Amino acid sequence: MDKKSKFAEMEEKTLEFWEKGNFFERSIDERPENKQFVFYDGPPFATGLPHYGNLLAGILKDVLPRYKTMRGFRVRRIWGWDCHGLPIENLIEKEMGLNSKNEIEKLGIEKFCLACRASVQRYADEWKRFVRRSGRWVDMEHAYKTMDNDYIESVWWVFSELYKKDLIYKDARVSYYCPRCATPLSNSEITMGGENYKDVVDPAVTVKFKLKNEANTYLLAWTTTPWTLPANVALAVDPEMNYLRVRLKETDETYIFAESRKNDVLKGIVYPIEEEDGEMKVEFLGLIKGKRMLEWEYEPLYNFLEPDKKAHFVIPGEFVTADEGTGIVHIATGFGEVDMEAAKQNDLPVIITVDEEAKFLPEVTPWAGIFVKDADEPIMEDLKKRGILFKREKYTHSYPHCWRCKTPLIYKAQPAWYVNVTTLIGKMLKNNEKINWQPEHMKEGRFGKALETSPDWCISRTRYWGAPIPVWECAECGEREVIGSIAELREKADHFEEGMDLHRPYIDEIRMKCACGGVMNRIPEVLDCWFESGSMPYGQVHYPFENKEWFDKNFPADYIAEGQDQTRGWFNKLHVLSTALFNKNAFDNCIVNGIILAEDGKKMSKSERNYPDPIRLFDTYGMDSARYYLLSSSVIEAESLNFKESDVAEIHRKLLMLLWNVYTFYELYTKDLKEIPRVKSDNILDRWILAELEQLIGAITENMEAYKLVPACRPIIGFIDNLSTWYLRRSRDRFKGSDEKDKMKAIATLNKVLVRLSLVMAPFTPFIAEEVWRRVTGRMEDSVHLEKWPEIRKELIDGNLLSEMNLVREIVSWSLEARASEGIPVRQVLASVTVHFKDKKMAKVIGANEDYQRLIKEEINVEEVKVKDGLGADEADQFKIELDTRITPELKKKGLVREFVRHINSLRKNAGLTIDDRINIYYQTESKVAKGVFEDYGDQIKVDTLADDILAEKKDLDASSEVGKDEARAWIGIEKQ
């Protein structure tokens, strides 16, 4: 469908209405300042176009603020932009054809950072159009940017406060390292999403390490990173493990490895272990405990770099297992977390054999300048030539990749700055108890488990475009100055220009005097962009330099929402920093959404075009359909959703179109009224639909207060179905009928329902709620979104009425199924239906209530409802129905009445007539049955078709056709009066 639907056009007009009337601004300004609802918005990057994931996040960030606004809260909603970090840098590197940090520095840091700055808001206008079209109310004109000086100053304050609390330290540790980006990364950046791990096939080698004091005797160690072997400094064993000595007769070499690994180690080398004549190929020389092997020395595999400490001996390792490999672990202290810990415990040297791009140093002469993963093959060939490669295999495992450039990562020792998160774990867990998580399992599950095992956070990046770490150090004495504000920088800097750009390279030019007489220079690193994201509560309001009183009163935030990957990302960083700064949780309520996938369960891909274009979808079905589809789906409860356009189309039909049909019906019968009647009705249908409405309002309110959006949202579509297919259909004759008093009761009731329904739909489907509310109330210059949330009128909720009406509808449903199974159309009147009840009390209620019986009779088209009790206690059902399916001639005529009425009203519709148009009916028939219908039931037909007269003659009419068949065929025509 290229043409916009009427709902899409209506939504566009609503957007214009909102903007013209400044309703978003009014929704904030007209709420009291002392009743704040604080919402934090996780800022996106504007370096790419928005997608369905952004749509979902935006809807979640819109629905609660709209609801809380209607509850009387002032809800500021300020947009923010992420501006720093690898996402921007990688983009600019590709566009400028830069392939390494060396090439960036040759170009010049200033040029590179200016290019990053220029690209930051490349798609800002597209984002604004997308957000506007989604119906989200948020201030994008005054958006904060993480690259602004004010924001950076707040980030500096956070850093300095943590430094004062001894929660930030510098250390040479092993961490994830991206060779392409040439920077360390934090654990959370790797574990945030499953896409950062990919199954790869690596070489797995078992290498022979020659013992110094025993001839032809080797320790066998296993590794999946052959490129780390030139950096080997030790071998680790489990002191309590049994190790086996085995002599291979063919080579007269003795090998030592874990006894429990015998079969796997020797497989493919000496198996079978016997010759055909029964002679053994190997000789088992006995067992030795790992603790007896400690301090054994072996010959180094390589001597490219001279260790500055004792090296190449056997150390103890609690981390050693016999799950795989040989039970002897190769230790390269510069390239493994466990290895580095072993270095500290055993005073081992740290040997680094690669540069910042993970290419071998010049000292590693055979492979100098070769990328480490490319060196695996030549290193294995070298080991083989030297006779020390025991075995070579392939090893498939899940391997981490850079979250931005997708390069395989390595572990590498390097100096970096860390937040001491491990000392905060206890406090973070306690603060987590204060948070309402939706879904609830996130508290103890994905988020809580991550807190329990939190490593220290590597926050420094050896990059360029980011908030510079505010640390100056003296090269002569090592003295350090940590800056927490621009004012402090101004005071201590050797020169300072007001309003200067705080980014690199300008900040690097600032020097400070050291007490020793030397010069202090800023360290070159910038902050992890996640440190900036975690500082968002402070940076967005320039705390503590501005808005301090407001912030202190309104922290923590009331609400945040993002995807489940943020349990290790933004959610985690907010929580770490708020605990470190204030020992508080950063937010009180959090909704965690899942991932939107293509209909086939694959990731949405632009290249594969496996998902509908968002704008076309909105234009076809309306944004409200997409909003309600997502809000009522399992994706709101942190589960994956296979996005189906057909499901959006179904919402379009069952919610938007059905509700609009109800409204247009209401409009049809109220357009000539000067005012809507305010009368109280005792009609059972009116009482029932109002009870259903109040029950709906109660359910929505309760769940919205608990931040449970799915159970809050889902009942709406069921209520609209009840309103249309039961209340309105059963009340249609009341609107058309001559009983003016009852007609006014029906109109008054439907008015109340539409007004209150539009109020509670407003947060979920803001467009159609706005349109219905304005039209029904007649307040065309006002907005439903500025109205108060409806209070529940508990006195209208009649529990007995609700359960009894449900029973009536079940009886109707079963009866209609029985008619269908007998092949009897509903238009054919039947004599009776008998309902056999198990519950005597319920039988009495239905049997004595004429309203219920009338509803049953009209709906299933029978002349009498008979009620009986005594259904056996062993029956599974609470009732059973029995239809009298005998059709007498009189019943046949009554059935034709409905057939003719339906046909005449169809002619009216095709002729474009309205309820204000009266008609004459003309008929001609050879059938006595058909003629008897008009003669005996003419008055009823005239009422049901808005006709003044029925004439037995044929005229040349445009609106005419034949109806019925066989003995009941007739020609019928209508003429407008």
Secondary structure, DSSP 8 states (H G I E B T S, - for coil): --S--HHHHHHHHHHHHHHHTTHHHHHHHTS-TTSB--B-----BSSS---HHHHHHHHHHHHHHHHHHHTT-B---EEEEB--SHHHHHHHHHHHT--SHHHHHHH-HHHHHHHHHHHTTTTHHHHHHHHHHTT---EEEEEEETTSHHHHHHHHHHHHHHHHTT-EEEEEEEEEEETTTTEE--HHHHHS-GGGEEEEEEEEEEEEEEBSSSTTEEEEEEES-GGGGGG--EEEE-TTSEEEEEEETTTTEEEEEEGGGHHHHHTTTT-SSB-TTS-BSEEEEEEEEGGGTTT-BB--S--SS--SS--SEEEE-TT--SSSTTSEEEE-GGG-HHHHHHHHHHT------B-TTSBB-TTSGGGTT-BHHHHHHHHHHHHHHTT-EEEEEEEEEEEEB-TTT--B-EEEEEEEEEE--GGGHHHHHHHHTT-EEESTHHHHTHHHHHHHT---EE-EES-SSS-B--EEEETTT--EEE--SHHHHHHHBS---TT---STTTGGG-EEE-TTS-EEEE-S-EE-HHHHHHTHHHHTTTTTTSSHHHHHHS-SBSBEEEEGGGGTTHHHHHHHHHHHHHSS-SBSEEEEE--EE-TTSS---TTTT-S--HHHHHHHH-HHHHHHHHHTSGGGGT--EE--HHHHHHHIIIIIIHHHHHHHHHHHHHTT-SS--------HHHHHHHHHHHHHHHHHHHHHHTT-HHHHHTHHHHHHHHIIIIIIHHHHHHHHSS-HHHHHHHHHHHHHHHHHHHHHHTTTSHHHHHHHHHHHH--TTS-GGGS------GGG--HHHHHHHHHHHHHHHHHHHHHHHHT--TTS-EEEEEEEES-HHHHHHHHH-HHHHHHHHHHHTEEEEEEE----TT-SSSEEEEEE----HHHHHHHHHHHHHHHHHHHHHHTT--TT--EEEEEE-S-HHHHHHHHHHHHHHHHHHTEEEEESS----SSEEEE--GGG-EEEEEEE-
